[in-house]
Structures are given as C-alpha cells and as structure tokens.
C-alpha cells in the first residue's frame, strides 16, 4: 500500500484528471465518486457499473479504507451506542438517539480527549489523535443505516458531541461537514448539524470568519471563572470574558443563535446565584439553554442535581425570558449518555 493513495482524499476534479491520464472518460470519475460518497461502498469491487479493468486500475493506484462496527449496544430506551473500529484498530464511540420527533446521531472527532474536564469519562482517556474527515463522515453513514434499520427513518440531526474537542480538529471537522452537506455527499442541511465546543475562543472566532452555516453549542457548565476553571482546565486560557467576546463575534458574523450547554451538578453549580451568573453570561447574545442531567462517571464524586433544585433553576431562567430545555439522560444503562463515552464498548 506504500505507493497507493487514499482515494477519499482526492477531489472529484482530481479523480477526473486521473481517469483522463489513463485514457478513460471523465464521466467515470463521477460514477466512482458517487459510489464512495453517496453509496458508501467499502471496496472498489462493490461498484456495479464499473468495468473489471477499471476496478483493477483503481486497486493498483488507490485504497479505500472504512471504519467498521466493533460492537453495538441497545439501551432500554432505544438508544444505540456503537463502538467503531478504525483502520489501525483504535476504537471510538458514537450514539444514535431516538426521540418522538427526531433521530440524532452523536459522533466523535478525536480518539480520546486532551482537555480533562472533571465530569467527563472521555477526558480520563487522554488524547491519542485526531480523526480524519472521512472517519468522521463514516460514523454518520453507519449511524444513518442503523437508524433506517432500527427506527424506519433516516437521521434528522447530527451533533458533534462525542469523544474529543471538535475545534482542536478544525480542518477535518469542517471538511466532514462539507461532505455531509454536499449534494455529492449526503446533502444534509447544515442547519441540522451542531458542533459542540468547550470554548476555544480563537477557533470560535474562526468559525465566524468562515461564516459557517451549522449550529454552535458551548459547553459552559459554570459561568464564573473560578468555578469553571476548577472543573474545566481549558478555562485557564479561555476565560469567561474572552468567551463572551468570541461568541459575540461569532453571532455578528453568522446571525446564528448559540446553544449553551449547562450540566447541573449537585451543590456545585445549581443554586440561584449560579443561575444569576448564567443569565449574566447569556444576555450578551441570542441563546437557548440546554440544561443537562449529570450521568455517573467512574472515579468522579459529582452527583446530579435534585429535582426540586433543577425546577427552581429552570423557573429562574425562564423568569428572565430565556429559552430553556431540560435534556433528560438517554442510554445511561449502556454508558451512552452525555459525558460517559469511554470506550467500554471495545
């Protein structure tokens, strides 16, 4: 495989050029490209309208690697967690989440994570490497097929909220979105895609400069520097003030409402003073707030906020005319809920 290229790293124009150089019609490139990105084949031999001679030519010059399902688990609530095996046998995880009005795929962008947030199982794994754009794309392709097989419908939404920090893998994440939204790919609307970040200010500004069309979610979890820094080391270099500045910039460039994710932790960030600080943060730009139930993680002393405190927190925010959604945990029994992805599905 030394001299072969990964064909998925080539553009349609580059594949056309290759065929012309080998005395083949350029329209053959579009056929091959469609098999790769629309029909998601795993080998050149699966391309049914391509001649044997052309398949041999492709095999001589290129390789086609795909991620695969290593293990699949189904929760009592219908959530499906998939452990994906990469070409070098590393494992990542993704989740398929069915609700009454949507099917959401939660996908990963890195093998492990370097950010070590105190409440997250993935952060305890450490960082191995970034995923390539085609590995990110493959998760969506596989989860789309599983959605159709299990729920009788395709995906309605994609969230980049699995393992890893998307904005530390910026180029591959953006390329994967381009493939997913392209008419030559899955043709999904970017408005149905959400990228979640712990808050890397300069990269949030870059999203604004690039005028992205997808949605942005910020994992905030505490609205003061002292509290946030104690559970999210990234805050040391991305303070609340710098995040506010970056998100203002992002909104000015894109006019896209920002989603604030806030994990409610018992006696840490769930009192009314915390709610006031959250309101103060959110007054700077149009937002909606997702309050998230904490899910148990090994070697963590955190507990989820009680029902009464949760309701009081919501009532305070809604009293300030903020849009609030309480996200109940899905897939807890298979460690598929928010913050629980830790490669137990190997």
Buried (B, 14 or more C-beta within 10 A) or exposed (E): EEEEEBBBEBEBEEBBBBBEEEEBEBEBBBBBBBBBBBEBBEEBEEBEEBEEEBBEBBBEEBBBBBBEBBBBBBBEBBBBBBBBBBEEEBBBBBBBBBBEEEBBBBBBBBBBBBBBBBBBBBBBBEBBEBBBBBBBBBBBBBBBBBBEEBBEEEBBBBBBBBBBBBBBBBEBBBBBBBBBBBEBBBEBEBEBBBBBBBBBBEBBBBBBEEEBEBBBBBBBBBBBBEBBBEBBBBBEEBBBEBBBBBBBBBBEBBEBEBBBBBBBBBEBBBBEEBBBBBBBBBEBBEBBBBBBBBBBBEEBEBEBBEEEBBEBBBEBBEEBEBBBEBBEBBBBBBBBBBBBBBBBBE
